[in-house]
Amino acid sequence: MKQSQFPPGWDDKRVQKVIAHYEAQTEEEAVTEDEAAFEDQTQTVMEIPTELVPIVRELIAKHQDTGKPGA
């Protein structure tokens, strides 16, 4: 059996905590959270082709590794 791999800083306990958060969330709370994400001026939400997702994730990881603000 293949062992699950988590991103750095993540483990099963943290994943379960995130799952519990979203499963307990009301629809109204989910909408509020989504709307807040779109209003955050430090982040950008965009659609990208699915096949580019791995490349974008790699770029984000490299950016975060540089320790730049906002990463």
CHARMM internal coordinates of N, CA and C (Angstrom, degrees):
IC EDIT
DIST 1 N 1 CA 1.4625
DIST 1 CA 1 C 1.5281
ANGL 1 N 1 CA 1 C 108.97
DIST 1 C 2 N 1.3150
ANGL 1 CA 1 C 2 N 116.58
DIHE 1 N 1 CA 1 C 2 N 136.10
DIST 2 N 2 CA 1.4568
ANGL 1 C 2 N 2 CA 121.48
DIHE 1 CA 1 C 2 N 2 CA 179.42
DIST 2 CA 2 C 1.5274
ANGL 2 N 2 CA 2 C 109.55
DIHE 1 C 2 N 2 CA 2 C -77.79
DIST 2 C 3 N 1.3355
ANGL 2 CA 2 C 3 N 115.16
DIHE 2 N 2 CA 2 C 3 N 131.44
DIST 3 N 3 CA 1.4567
ANGL 2 C 3 N 3 CA 119.74
DIHE 2 CA 2 C 3 N 3 CA 178.86
DIST 3 CA 3 C 1.5308
ANGL 3 N 3 CA 3 C 109.31
DIHE 2 C 3 N 3 CA 3 C -77.64
DIST 3 C 4 N 1.3253
ANGL 3 CA 3 C 4 N 116.70
DIHE 3 N 3 CA 3 C 4 N 139.93
DIST 4 N 4 CA 1.4565
ANGL 3 C 4 N 4 CA 121.22
DIHE 3 CA 3 C 4 N 4 CA 178.35
DIST 4 CA 4 C 1.5251
ANGL 4 N 4 CA 4 C 109.89
DIHE 3 C 4 N 4 CA 4 C -65.07
DIST 4 C 5 N 1.3036
ANGL 4 CA 4 C 5 N 115.06
DIHE 4 N 4 CA 4 C 5 N 143.24
DIST 5 N 5 CA 1.4593
ANGL 4 C 5 N 5 CA 120.15
DIHE 4 CA 4 C 5 N 5 CA 176.96
DIST 5 CA 5 C 1.5162
ANGL 5 N 5 CA 5 C 108.15
DIHE 4 C 5 N 5 CA 5 C -116.02
DIST 5 C 6 N 1.3211
ANGL 5 CA 5 C 6 N 115.62
DIHE 5 N 5 CA 5 C 6 N 134.28
DIST 6 N 6 CA 1.4511
ANGL 5 C 6 N 6 CA 121.50
DIHE 5 CA 5 C 6 N 6 CA 179.86
DIST 6 CA 6 C 1.5231
ANGL 6 N 6 CA 6 C 109.39
DIHE 5 C 6 N 6 CA 6 C -113.62
DIST 6 C 7 N 1.3120
ANGL 6 CA 6 C 7 N 116.93
DIHE 6 N 6 CA 6 C 7 N 154.68
DIST 7 N 7 CA 1.4704
ANGL 6 C 7 N 7 CA 119.51
DIHE 6 CA 6 C 7 N 7 CA 174.48
DIST 7 CA 7 C 1.5310
ANGL 7 N 7 CA 7 C 109.65
DIHE 6 C 7 N 7 CA 7 C -63.34
DIST 7 C 8 N 1.3195
ANGL 7 CA 7 C 8 N 116.90
DIHE 7 N 7 CA 7 C 8 N 160.67
DIST 8 N 8 CA 1.4714
ANGL 7 C 8 N 8 CA 119.33
DIHE 7 CA 7 C 8 N 8 CA 177.86
DIST 8 CA 8 C 1.5233
ANGL 8 N 8 CA 8 C 111.41
DIHE 7 C 8 N 8 CA 8 C -53.06
DIST 8 C 9 N 1.3252
ANGL 8 CA 8 C 9 N 116.76
DIHE 8 N 8 CA 8 C 9 N 133.62
DIST 9 N 9 CA 1.4613
ANGL 8 C 9 N 9 CA 122.05
DIHE 8 CA 8 C 9 N 9 CA 179.30
DIST 9 CA 9 C 1.5206
ANGL 9 N 9 CA 9 C 114.15
DIHE 8 C 9 N 9 CA 9 C 87.63
DIST 9 C 10 N 1.3040
ANGL 9 CA 9 C 10 N 117.71
DIHE 9 N 9 CA 9 C 10 N -4.88
DIST 10 N 10 CA 1.4573
ANGL 9 C 10 N 10 CA 122.11
DIHE 9 CA 9 C 10 N 10 CA -179.43
DIST 10 CA 10 C 1.5213
ANGL 10 N 10 CA 10 C 110.03
DIHE 9 C 10 N 10 CA 10 C -108.15
DIST 10 C 11 N 1.3262
ANGL 10 CA 10 C 11 N 115.58
DIHE 10 N 10 CA 10 C 11 N 148.20
DIST 11 N 11 CA 1.4596
ANGL 10 C 11 N 11 CA 121.69
DIHE 10 CA 10 C 11 N 11 CA 173.90
DIST 11 CA 11 C 1.5249
ANGL 11 N 11 CA 11 C 107.40
DIHE 10 C 11 N 11 CA 11 C -147.21
DIST 11 C 12 N 1.3140
ANGL 11 CA 11 C 12 N 116.47
DIHE 11 N 11 CA 11 C 12 N 178.62
DIST 12 N 12 CA 1.4662
ANGL 11 C 12 N 12 CA 120.39
DIHE 11 CA 11 C 12 N 12 CA -177.27
DIST 12 CA 12 C 1.5283
ANGL 12 N 12 CA 12 C 111.59
DIHE 11 C 12 N 12 CA 12 C -58.44
DIST 12 C 13 N 1.3236
ANGL 12 CA 12 C 13 N 117.20
DIHE 12 N 12 CA 12 C 13 N -39.22
DIST 13 N 13 CA 1.4768
ANGL 12 C 13 N 13 CA 120.70
DIHE 12 CA 12 C 13 N 13 CA -178.87
DIST 13 CA 13 C 1.5378
ANGL 13 N 13 CA 13 C 110.36
DIHE 12 C 13 N 13 CA 13 C -61.38
DIST 13 C 14 N 1.3194
ANGL 13 CA 13 C 14 N 116.22
DIHE 13 N 13 CA 13 C 14 N -43.86
DIST 14 N 14 CA 1.4649
ANGL 13 C 14 N 14 CA 119.62
DIHE 13 CA 13 C 14 N 14 CA -179.50
DIST 14 CA 14 C 1.5294
ANGL 14 N 14 CA 14 C 111.02
DIHE 13 C 14 N 14 CA 14 C -66.74
DIST 14 C 15 N 1.3254
ANGL 14 CA 14 C 15 N 117.24
DIHE 14 N 14 CA 14 C 15 N -40.66
DIST 15 N 15 CA 1.4680
ANGL 14 C 15 N 15 CA 121.42
DIHE 14 CA 14 C 15 N 15 CA 178.25
DIST 15 CA 15 C 1.5264
ANGL 15 N 15 CA 15 C 110.18
DIHE 14 C 15 N 15 CA 15 C -61.71
DIST 15 C 16 N 1.3246
ANGL 15 CA 15 C 16 N 117.11
DIHE 15 N 15 CA 15 C 16 N -45.02
DIST 16 N 16 CA 1.4656
ANGL 15 C 16 N 16 CA 121.17
DIHE 15 CA 15 C 16 N 16 CA 179.67
DIST 16 CA 16 C 1.5278
ANGL 16 N 16 CA 16 C 111.35
DIHE 15 C 16 N 16 CA 16 C -62.69
DIST 16 C 17 N 1.3434
ANGL 16 CA 16 C 17 N 116.46
DIHE 16 N 16 CA 16 C 17 N -35.95
DIST 17 N 17 CA 1.4657
ANGL 16 C 17 N 17 CA 120.64
DIHE 16 CA 16 C 17 N 17 CA 178.42
DIST 17 CA 17 C 1.5359
ANGL 17 N 17 CA 17 C 110.50
DIHE 16 C 17 N 17 CA 17 C -65.13
DIST 17 C 18 N 1.3263
ANGL 17 CA 17 C 18 N 117.21
DIHE 17 N 17 CA 17 C 18 N -41.45
DIST 18 N 18 CA 1.4724
ANGL 17 C 18 N 18 CA 121.25
DIHE 17 CA 17 C 18 N 18 CA 178.38
DIST 18 CA 18 C 1.5250
ANGL 18 N 18 CA 18 C 110.23
DIHE 17 C 18 N 18 CA 18 C -65.55
DIST 18 C 19 N 1.3253
ANGL 18 CA 18 C 19 N 116.30
DIHE 18 N 18 CA 18 C 19 N -44.53
DIST 19 N 19 CA 1.4686
ANGL 18 C 19 N 19 CA 120.21
DIHE 18 CA 18 C 19 N 19 CA 178.18
DIST 19 CA 19 C 1.5264
ANGL 19 N 19 CA 19 C 110.60
DIHE 18 C 19 N 19 CA 19 C -58.93
DIST 19 C 20 N 1.3280
ANGL 19 CA 19 C 20 N 116.86
DIHE 19 N 19 CA 19 C 20 N -45.77
DIST 20 N 20 CA 1.4692
ANGL 19 C 20 N 20 CA 121.15
DIHE 19 CA 19 C 20 N 20 CA -179.96
DIST 20 CA 20 C 1.5326
ANGL 20 N 20 CA 20 C 110.63
DIHE 19 C 20 N 20 CA 20 C -60.90
DIST 20 C 21 N 1.3231
ANGL 20 CA 20 C 21 N 116.46
DIHE 20 N 20 CA 20 C 21 N -40.40
DIST 21 N 21 CA 1.4725
ANGL 20 C 21 N 21 CA 120.68
DIHE 20 CA 20 C 21 N 21 CA 179.68
DIST 21 CA 21 C 1.5333
ANGL 21 N 21 CA 21 C 110.40
DIHE 20 C 21 N 21 CA 21 C -58.53
DIST 21 C 22 N 1.3271
ANGL 21 CA 21 C 22 N 116.45
DIHE 21 N 21 CA 21 C 22 N -49.56
DIST 22 N 22 CA 1.4654
ANGL 21 C 22 N 22 CA 119.25
DIHE 21 CA 21 C 22 N 22 CA -176.28
DIST 22 CA 22 C 1.5240
ANGL 22 N 22 CA 22 C 112.93
DIHE 21 C 22 N 22 CA 22 C -74.47
DIST 22 C 23 N 1.3056
ANGL 22 CA 22 C 23 N 117.91
DIHE 22 N 22 CA 22 C 23 N -30.10
DIST 23 N 23 CA 1.4625
ANGL 22 C 23 N 23 CA 119.86
DIHE 22 CA 22 C 23 N 23 CA 177.29
DIST 23 CA 23 C 1.5305
ANGL 23 N 23 CA 23 C 111.68
DIHE 22 C 23 N 23 CA 23 C -71.02
DIST 23 C 24 N 1.3316
ANGL 23 CA 23 C 24 N 116.96
DIHE 23 N 23 CA 23 C 24 N -28.73
DIST 24 N 24 CA 1.4691
ANGL 23 C 24 N 24 CA 120.89
DIHE 23 CA 23 C 24 N 24 CA -178.91
DIST 24 CA 24 C 1.5304
ANGL 24 N 24 CA 24 C 112.06
DIHE 23 C 24 N 24 CA 24 C -87.52
DIST 24 C 25 N 1.3034
ANGL 24 CA 24 C 25 N 117.27
DIHE 24 N 24 CA 24 C 25 N -11.81
DIST 25 N 25 CA 1.4577
ANGL 24 C 25 N 25 CA 122.39
DIHE 24 CA 24 C 25 N 25 CA -175.62
DIST 25 CA 25 C 1.5237
ANGL 25 N 25 CA 25 C 111.30
DIHE 24 C 25 N 25 CA 25 C -72.22
DIST 25 C 26 N 1.3362
ANGL 25 CA 25 C 26 N 115.60
DIHE 25 N 25 CA 25 C 26 N 135.70
DIST 26 N 26 CA 1.4595
ANGL 25 C 26 N 26 CA 120.02
DIHE 25 CA 25 C 26 N 26 CA 174.20
DIST 26 CA 26 C 1.5315
ANGL 26 N 26 CA 26 C 108.43
DIHE 25 C 26 N 26 CA 26 C -76.25
DIST 26 C 27 N 1.3239
ANGL 26 CA 26 C 27 N 116.24
DIHE 26 N 26 CA 26 C 27 N 164.79
DIST 27 N 27 CA 1.4607
ANGL 26 C 27 N 27 CA 120.16
DIHE 26 CA 26 C 27 N 27 CA 178.18
DIST 27 CA 27 C 1.5241
ANGL 27 N 27 CA 27 C 110.24
DIHE 26 C 27 N 27 CA 27 C -61.64
DIST 27 C 28 N 1.3289
ANGL 27 CA 27 C 28 N 116.65
DIHE 27 N 27 CA 27 C 28 N -40.22
DIST 28 N 28 CA 1.4597
ANGL 27 C 28 N 28 CA 120.73
DIHE 27 CA 27 C 28 N 28 CA 179.34
DIST 28 CA 28 C 1.5344
ANGL 28 N 28 CA 28 C 110.80
DIHE 27 C 28 N 28 CA 28 C -62.93
DIST 28 C 29 N 1.3288
ANGL 28 CA 28 C 29 N 117.44
DIHE 28 N 28 CA 28 C 29 N -42.35
DIST 29 N 29 CA 1.4666
ANGL 28 C 29 N 29 CA 121.03
DIHE 28 CA 28 C 29 N 29 CA 178.11
DIST 29 CA 29 C 1.5292
ANGL 29 N 29 CA 29 C 111.07
DIHE 28 C 29 N 29 CA 29 C -63.89
DIST 29 C 30 N 1.3235
ANGL 29 CA 29 C 30 N 116.40
DIHE 29 N 29 CA 29 C 30 N -38.00
DIST 30 N 30 CA 1.4593
ANGL 29 C 30 N 30 CA 120.35
DIHE 29 CA 29 C 30 N 30 CA 179.49
DIST 30 CA 30 C 1.5273
ANGL 30 N 30 CA 30 C 110.59
DIHE 29 C 30 N 30 CA 30 C -65.64
DIST 30 C 31 N 1.3208
ANGL 30 CA 30 C 31 N 116.74
DIHE 30 N 30 CA 30 C 31 N -43.03
DIST 31 N 31 CA 1.4647
ANGL 30 C 31 N 31 CA 120.85
DIHE 30 CA 30 C 31 N 31 CA 179.02
DIST 31 CA 31 C 1.5265
ANGL 31 N 31 CA 31 C 109.83
DIHE 30 C 31 N 31 CA 31 C -63.33
DIST 31 C 32 N 1.3177
ANGL 31 CA 31 C 32 N 116.81
DIHE 31 N 31 CA 31 C 32 N -43.89
DIST 32 N 32 CA 1.4724
ANGL 31 C 32 N 32 CA 121.42
DIHE 31 CA 31 C 32 N 32 CA 179.18
DIST 32 CA 32 C 1.5207
ANGL 32 N 32 CA 32 C 110.56
DIHE 31 C 32 N 32 CA 32 C -59.96
DIST 32 C 33 N 1.3234
ANGL 32 CA 32 C 33 N 116.67
DIHE 32 N 32 CA 32 C 33 N -43.41
DIST 33 N 33 CA 1.4619
ANGL 32 C 33 N 33 CA 121.04
DIHE 32 CA 32 C 33 N 33 CA 179.41
DIST 33 CA 33 C 1.5311
ANGL 33 N 33 CA 33 C 110.95
DIHE 32 C 33 N 33 CA 33 C -64.64
DIST 33 C 34 N 1.3252
ANGL 33 CA 33 C 34 N 116.62
DIHE 33 N 33 CA 33 C 34 N -42.78
DIST 34 N 34 CA 1.4651
ANGL 33 C 34 N 34 CA 120.55
DIHE 33 CA 33 C 34 N 34 CA 178.50
DIST 34 CA 34 C 1.5274
ANGL 34 N 34 CA 34 C 111.35
DIHE 33 C 34 N 34 CA 34 C -63.45
DIST 34 C 35 N 1.3150
ANGL 34 CA 34 C 35 N 116.88
DIHE 34 N 34 CA 34 C 35 N -44.10
DIST 35 N 35 CA 1.4609
ANGL 34 C 35 N 35 CA 120.73
DIHE 34 CA 34 C 35 N 35 CA -179.91
DIST 35 CA 35 C 1.5213
ANGL 35 N 35 CA 35 C 110.88
DIHE 34 C 35 N 35 CA 35 C -63.09
DIST 35 C 36 N 1.3270
ANGL 35 CA 35 C 36 N 117.28
DIHE 35 N 35 CA 35 C 36 N -39.49
DIST 36 N 36 CA 1.4607
ANGL 35 C 36 N 36 CA 120.95
DIHE 35 CA 35 C 36 N 36 CA 178.65
DIST 36 CA 36 C 1.5271
ANGL 36 N 36 CA 36 C 110.85
DIHE 35 C 36 N 36 CA 36 C -62.98
DIST 36 C 37 N 1.3140
ANGL 36 CA 36 C 37 N 116.70
DIHE 36 N 36 CA 36 C 37 N -37.41
DIST 37 N 37 CA 1.4652
ANGL 36 C 37 N 37 CA 120.30
DIHE 36 CA 36 C 37 N 37 CA 179.37
DIST 37 CA 37 C 1.5278
ANGL 37 N 37 CA 37 C 110.60
DIHE 36 C 37 N 37 CA 37 C -63.45
DIST 37 C 38 N 1.3200
ANGL 37 CA 37 C 38 N 117.49
DIHE 37 N 37 CA 37 C 38 N -38.74
DIST 38 N 38 CA 1.4638
ANGL 37 C 38 N 38 CA 120.86
DIHE 37 CA 37 C 38 N 38 CA -179.87
DIST 38 CA 38 C 1.5251
ANGL 38 N 38 CA 38 C 111.86
DIHE 37 C 38 N 38 CA 38 C -72.72
DIST 38 C 39 N 1.3208
ANGL 38 CA 38 C 39 N 117.52
DIHE 38 N 38 CA 38 C 39 N -23.02
DIST 39 N 39 CA 1.4657
ANGL 38 C 39 N 39 CA 121.33
DIHE 38 CA 38 C 39 N 39 CA -179.68
DIST 39 CA 39 C 1.5209
ANGL 39 N 39 CA 39 C 112.76
DIHE 38 C 39 N 39 CA 39 C -88.13
DIST 39 C 40 N 1.3255
ANGL 39 CA 39 C 40 N 118.29
DIHE 39 N 39 CA 39 C 40 N -12.60
DIST 40 N 40 CA 1.4587
ANGL 39 C 40 N 40 CA 123.23
DIHE 39 CA 39 C 40 N 40 CA -178.60
DIST 40 CA 40 C 1.5258
ANGL 40 N 40 CA 40 C 109.11
DIHE 39 C 40 N 40 CA 40 C -67.16
DIST 40 C 41 N 1.3274
ANGL 40 CA 40 C 41 N 116.97
DIHE 40 N 40 CA 40 C 41 N 112.62
DIST 41 N 41 CA 1.4555
ANGL 40 C 41 N 41 CA 121.79
DIHE 40 CA 40 C 41 N 41 CA -176.83
DIST 41 CA 41 C 1.5298
ANGL 41 N 41 CA 41 C 113.20
DIHE 40 C 41 N 41 CA 41 C -74.77
DIST 41 C 42 N 1.3338
ANGL 41 CA 41 C 42 N 117.63
DIHE 41 N 41 CA 41 C 42 N -8.10
DIST 42 N 42 CA 1.4639
ANGL 41 C 42 N 42 CA 120.38
DIHE 41 CA 41 C 42 N 42 CA 179.83
DIST 42 CA 42 C 1.5255
ANGL 42 N 42 CA 42 C 111.88
DIHE 41 C 42 N 42 CA 42 C -93.28
DIST 42 C 43 N 1.3299
ANGL 42 CA 42 C 43 N 117.02
DIHE 42 N 42 CA 42 C 43 N -2.52
DIST 43 N 43 CA 1.4543
ANGL 42 C 43 N 43 CA 122.11
DIHE 42 CA 42 C 43 N 43 CA -177.76
DIST 43 CA 43 C 1.5284
ANGL 43 N 43 CA 43 C 109.41
DIHE 42 C 43 N 43 CA 43 C -128.21
DIST 43 C 44 N 1.3362
ANGL 43 CA 43 C 44 N 115.50
DIHE 43 N 43 CA 43 C 44 N 157.31
DIST 44 N 44 CA 1.4506
ANGL 43 C 44 N 44 CA 121.22
DIHE 43 CA 43 C 44 N 44 CA 175.87
DIST 44 CA 44 C 1.5205
ANGL 44 N 44 CA 44 C 108.62
DIHE 43 C 44 N 44 CA 44 C -125.91
DIST 44 C 45 N 1.3168
ANGL 44 CA 44 C 45 N 115.55
DIHE 44 N 44 CA 44 C 45 N 135.25
DIST 45 N 45 CA 1.4623
ANGL 44 C 45 N 45 CA 121.12
DIHE 44 CA 44 C 45 N 45 CA 176.63
DIST 45 CA 45 C 1.5199
ANGL 45 N 45 CA 45 C 106.50
DIHE 44 C 45 N 45 CA 45 C -108.71
DIST 45 C 46 N 1.3503
ANGL 45 CA 45 C 46 N 116.05
DIHE 45 N 45 CA 45 C 46 N 128.35
DIST 46 N 46 CA 1.4580
ANGL 45 C 46 N 46 CA 119.52
DIHE 45 CA 45 C 46 N 46 CA 179.33
DIST 46 CA 46 C 1.5190
ANGL 46 N 46 CA 46 C 110.13
DIHE 45 C 46 N 46 CA 46 C -149.17
DIST 46 C 47 N 1.3117
ANGL 46 CA 46 C 47 N 114.58
DIHE 46 N 46 CA 46 C 47 N 158.00
DIST 47 N 47 CA 1.4553
ANGL 46 C 47 N 47 CA 120.74
DIHE 46 CA 46 C 47 N 47 CA 174.36
DIST 47 CA 47 C 1.5142
ANGL 47 N 47 CA 47 C 107.97
DIHE 46 C 47 N 47 CA 47 C -92.25
DIST 47 C 48 N 1.3375
ANGL 47 CA 47 C 48 N 115.73
DIHE 47 N 47 CA 47 C 48 N 136.22
DIST 48 N 48 CA 1.4501
ANGL 47 C 48 N 48 CA 120.44
DIHE 47 CA 47 C 48 N 48 CA 174.60
DIST 48 CA 48 C 1.5240
ANGL 48 N 48 CA 48 C 107.98
DIHE 47 C 48 N 48 CA 48 C -134.19
DIST 48 C 49 N 1.3140
ANGL 48 CA 48 C 49 N 116.94
DIHE 48 N 48 CA 48 C 49 N 153.01
DIST 49 N 49 CA 1.4659
ANGL 48 C 49 N 49 CA 118.59
DIHE 48 CA 48 C 49 N 49 CA 177.77
DIST 49 CA 49 C 1.5362
ANGL 49 N 49 CA 49 C 110.44
DIHE 48 C 49 N 49 CA 49 C -60.75
DIST 49 C 50 N 1.3065
ANGL 49 CA 49 C 50 N 116.23
DIHE 49 N 49 CA 49 C 50 N 139.82
DIST 50 N 50 CA 1.4656
ANGL 49 C 50 N 50 CA 122.20
DIHE 49 CA 49 C 50 N 50 CA -176.80
DIST 50 CA 50 C 1.5191
ANGL 50 N 50 CA 50 C 112.03
DIHE 49 C 50 N 50 CA 50 C -53.49
DIST 50 C 51 N 1.3169
ANGL 50 CA 50 C 51 N 116.91
DIHE 50 N 50 CA 50 C 51 N -39.32
DIST 51 N 51 CA 1.4567
ANGL 50 C 51 N 51 CA 118.78
DIHE 50 CA 50 C 51 N 51 CA -176.96
DIST 51 CA 51 C 1.5297
ANGL 51 N 51 CA 51 C 113.00
DIHE 50 C 51 N 51 CA 51 C -67.21
DIST 51 C 52 N 1.3497
ANGL 51 CA 51 C 52 N 117.76
DIHE 51 N 51 CA 51 C 52 N -14.88
DIST 52 N 52 CA 1.4657
ANGL 51 C 52 N 52 CA 121.53
DIHE 51 CA 51 C 52 N 52 CA 177.39
DIST 52 CA 52 C 1.5273
ANGL 52 N 52 CA 52 C 113.21
DIHE 51 C 52 N 52 CA 52 C -91.03
DIST 52 C 53 N 1.3220
ANGL 52 CA 52 C 53 N 118.06
DIHE 52 N 52 CA 52 C 53 N -9.29
DIST 53 N 53 CA 1.4676
ANGL 52 C 53 N 53 CA 121.30
DIHE 52 CA 52 C 53 N 53 CA -176.74
DIST 53 CA 53 C 1.5255
ANGL 53 N 53 CA 53 C 112.26
DIHE 52 C 53 N 53 CA 53 C -54.96
DIST 53 C 54 N 1.3313
ANGL 53 CA 53 C 54 N 120.40
DIHE 53 N 53 CA 53 C 54 N -47.35
DIST 54 N 54 CA 1.4686
ANGL 53 C 54 N 54 CA 118.63
DIHE 53 CA 53 C 54 N 54 CA 179.63
DIST 54 CA 54 C 1.5334
ANGL 54 N 54 CA 54 C 113.42
DIHE 53 C 54 N 54 CA 54 C -59.26
DIST 54 C 55 N 1.3201
ANGL 54 CA 54 C 55 N 116.74
DIHE 54 N 54 CA 54 C 55 N -37.20
DIST 55 N 55 CA 1.4653
ANGL 54 C 55 N 55 CA 120.68
DIHE 54 CA 54 C 55 N 55 CA 179.35
DIST 55 CA 55 C 1.5261
ANGL 55 N 55 CA 55 C 110.56
DIHE 54 C 55 N 55 CA 55 C -67.82
DIST 55 C 56 N 1.3216
ANGL 55 CA 55 C 56 N 116.42
DIHE 55 N 55 CA 55 C 56 N -43.20
DIST 56 N 56 CA 1.4637
ANGL 55 C 56 N 56 CA 120.86
DIHE 55 CA 55 C 56 N 56 CA 179.55
DIST 56 CA 56 C 1.5307
ANGL 56 N 56 CA 56 C 109.95
DIHE 55 C 56 N 56 CA 56 C -63.99
DIST 56 C 57 N 1.3364
ANGL 56 CA 56 C 57 N 117.16
DIHE 56 N 56 CA 56 C 57 N -42.77
DIST 57 N 57 CA 1.4655
ANGL 56 C 57 N 57 CA 120.01
DIHE 56 CA 56 C 57 N 57 CA 177.43
DIST 57 CA 57 C 1.5206
ANGL 57 N 57 CA 57 C 111.24
DIHE 56 C 57 N 57 CA 57 C -59.87
DIST 57 C 58 N 1.3222
ANGL 57 CA 57 C 58 N 116.71
DIHE 57 N 57 CA 57 C 58 N -40.95
DIST 58 N 58 CA 1.4629
ANGL 57 C 58 N 58 CA 120.97
DIHE 57 CA 57 C 58 N 58 CA 179.00
DIST 58 CA 58 C 1.5301
ANGL 58 N 58 CA 58 C 110.70
DIHE 57 C 58 N 58 CA 58 C -63.09
DIST 58 C 59 N 1.3298
ANGL 58 CA 58 C 59 N 116.40
DIHE 58 N 58 CA 58 C 59 N -43.10
DIST 59 N 59 CA 1.4625
ANGL 58 C 59 N 59 CA 120.17
DIHE 58 CA 58 C 59 N 59 CA 177.76
DIST 59 CA 59 C 1.5244
ANGL 59 N 59 CA 59 C 111.83
DIHE 58 C 59 N 59 CA 59 C -62.54
DIST 59 C 60 N 1.3261
ANGL 59 CA 59 C 60 N 116.97
DIHE 59 N 59 CA 59 C 60 N -41.46
DIST 60 N 60 CA 1.4678
ANGL 59 C 60 N 60 CA 120.93
DIHE 59 CA 59 C 60 N 60 CA 178.28
DIST 60 CA 60 C 1.5180
ANGL 60 N 60 CA 60 C 109.99
DIHE 59 C 60 N 60 CA 60 C -63.34
DIST 60 C 61 N 1.3360
ANGL 60 CA 60 C 61 N 117.37
DIHE 60 N 60 CA 60 C 61 N -44.30
DIST 61 N 61 CA 1.4683
ANGL 60 C 61 N 61 CA 120.95
DIHE 60 CA 60 C 61 N 61 CA 179.77
DIST 61 CA 61 C 1.5308
ANGL 61 N 61 CA 61 C 110.57
DIHE 60 C 61 N 61 CA 61 C -61.31
DIST 61 C 62 N 1.3303
ANGL 61 CA 61 C 62 N 117.51
DIHE 61 N 61 CA 61 C 62 N -42.75
DIST 62 N 62 CA 1.4626
ANGL 61 C 62 N 62 CA 120.77
DIHE 61 CA 61 C 62 N 62 CA 178.25
DIST 62 CA 62 C 1.5221
ANGL 62 N 62 CA 62 C 110.69
DIHE 61 C 62 N 62 CA 62 C -63.00
DIST 62 C 63 N 1.3290
ANGL 62 CA 62 C 63 N 116.34
DIHE 62 N 62 CA 62 C 63 N -41.17
DIST 63 N 63 CA 1.4647
ANGL 62 C 63 N 63 CA 121.16
DIHE 62 CA 62 C 63 N 63 CA 179.18
DIST 63 CA 63 C 1.5247
ANGL 63 N 63 CA 63 C 110.50
DIHE 62 C 63 N 63 CA 63 C -63.20
DIST 63 C 64 N 1.3274
ANGL 63 CA 63 C 64 N 116.91
DIHE 63 N 63 CA 63 C 64 N -43.63
DIST 64 N 64 CA 1.4585
ANGL 63 C 64 N 64 CA 121.17
DIHE 63 CA 63 C 64 N 64 CA 179.68
DIST 64 CA 64 C 1.5231
ANGL 64 N 64 CA 64 C 111.16
DIHE 63 C 64 N 64 CA 64 C -64.63
DIST 64 C 65 N 1.3221
ANGL 64 CA 64 C 65 N 117.17
DIHE 64 N 64 CA 64 C 65 N -36.59
DIST 65 N 65 CA 1.4651
ANGL 64 C 65 N 65 CA 121.24
DIHE 64 CA 64 C 65 N 65 CA 179.44
DIST 65 CA 65 C 1.5205
ANGL 65 N 65 CA 65 C 112.47
DIHE 64 C 65 N 65 CA 65 C -65.18
DIST 65 C 66 N 1.3302
ANGL 65 CA 65 C 66 N 117.54
DIHE 65 N 65 CA 65 C 66 N -22.39
DIST 66 N 66 CA 1.4623
ANGL 65 C 66 N 66 CA 119.83
DIHE 65 CA 65 C 66 N 66 CA -179.71
DIST 66 CA 66 C 1.5215
ANGL 66 N 66 CA 66 C 111.54
DIHE 65 C 66 N 66 CA 66 C -79.17
DIST 66 C 67 N 1.3322
ANGL 66 CA 66 C 67 N 116.89
DIHE 66 N 66 CA 66 C 67 N -12.91
DIST 67 N 67 CA 1.4580
ANGL 66 C 67 N 67 CA 121.16
DIHE 66 CA 66 C 67 N 67 CA 179.00
DIST 67 CA 67 C 1.5092
ANGL 67 N 67 CA 67 C 113.75
DIHE 66 C 67 N 67 CA 67 C 74.52
DIST 67 C 68 N 1.3151
ANGL 67 CA 67 C 68 N 116.32
DIHE 67 N 67 CA 67 C 68 N 21.90
DIST 68 N 68 CA 1.4530
ANGL 67 C 68 N 68 CA 119.81
DIHE 67 CA 67 C 68 N 68 CA -179.65
DIST 68 CA 68 C 1.5303
ANGL 68 N 68 CA 68 C 109.73
DIHE 67 C 68 N 68 CA 68 C -70.74
DIST 68 C 69 N 1.3439
ANGL 68 CA 68 C 69 N 117.36
DIHE 68 N 68 CA 68 C 69 N 144.28
DIST 69 N 69 CA 1.4726
ANGL 68 C 69 N 69 CA 120.15
DIHE 68 CA 68 C 69 N 69 CA 176.96
DIST 69 CA 69 C 1.5184
ANGL 69 N 69 CA 69 C 111.02
DIHE 68 C 69 N 69 CA 69 C -57.17
DIST 69 C 70 N 1.3250
ANGL 69 CA 69 C 70 N 115.41
DIHE 69 N 69 CA 69 C 70 N 144.13
DIST 70 N 70 CA 1.4496
ANGL 69 C 70 N 70 CA 120.72
DIHE 69 CA 69 C 70 N 70 CA 177.95
DIST 70 CA 70 C 1.5092
ANGL 70 N 70 CA 70 C 113.05
DIHE 69 C 70 N 70 CA 70 C 86.23
DIST 70 C 71 N 1.3226
ANGL 70 CA 70 C 71 N 115.62
DIHE 70 N 70 CA 70 C 71 N -2.66
DIST 71 N 71 CA 1.4704
ANGL 70 C 71 N 71 CA 118.65
DIHE 70 CA 70 C 71 N 71 CA -179.23
DIST 71 CA 71 C 1.4928
ANGL 71 N 71 CA 71 C 111.23
DIHE 70 C 71 N 71 CA 71 C -88.92
END
COOR INIT
IC SEED 1 N 1 CA 1 C
IC BUILD
